[in-house]
Structures are given as C-alpha cells and as structure tokens.
Amino acid sequence: MRLFLVMPDHVHALVAVPADRELSSEISLWKRFTVKRAGIAWQDGFFEHRMRAGEQFDLKYRYVRENPMRAGLVKQAFDWPWVWAPDVPVYLE
C-alpha cells in the first residue's frame, strides 16, 4: 500500500500485489474484512488502472492526492485529513 485516500463516497488506493495474486481477489478479501469490521456496504466491483512500465508513480500519486481538491472539499490537497501515505517522499506532498 503506497497511498490510501477516503472520499465521502469512494476510496482511492495505490497498491501492489504479488505477481502470483489477482488484484480482484485481494480487493474482494479487503472488502469482506471491512464489511465485518466496519459495517461498510460496498458496491459490487471496482475500477482499476494498472500502472505499466514507464508510467510515473508521482503523476498517479498526485492525481489521487488532489481528488478532494478537485471535488471542492478542500482548497489545497494536503488539507484533506482522510489519507494514509507511508514512505512517500515529502516532495510529493
């Protein structure tokens, strides 16, 4: 998990899964866990964008991080409190 950002009606995450695991299975397991622990009612399915070789992590990171700002929830991206981003270089903040 490189970035996890909660919006009022959805979440964004930048994650990596081992090559021998399917992302859809991992998301399904995570959704089941959060249903049991937090009572969240998830919609079926999810949208994924697989980062390919050559895509820049910082562009995707910025897109996700700025989502609350684009939605008009905060004036600056770093003002959004519902984000978790371990080990991300400060220059991306």
Residue pairs with C-beta under 8 A, 6 or more apart in sequence:
1 13
1 14
1 15
1 84
1 86
2 14
2 15
2 16
2 57
2 61
2 85
2 86
2 87
2 88
3 12
3 13
3 14
3 61
3 64
3 65
3 83
3 84
3 85
3 88
4 11
4 12
4 13
4 14
4 83
4 84
4 85
5 11
5 12
5 13
5 64
5 65
5 67
5 68
5 80
5 82
5 83
5 84
6 82
6 83
7 67
7 68
7 71
7 73
7 82
8 73
12 64
12 67
13 64
14 57
14 60
14 61
14 64
15 23
15 26
17 23
17 26
23 48
23 50
24 46
27 46
31 40
31 42
34 40
34 42
35 41
35 42
49 60
51 57
51 60
58 92
61 85
61 88
61 92
62 77
62 92
65 77
65 78
65 80
65 83
65 85
65 92
65 93
66 77
68 74
68 77
68 79
68 80
68 82
69 75
69 76
69 77
69 80
73 80
74 80
78 93
85 93
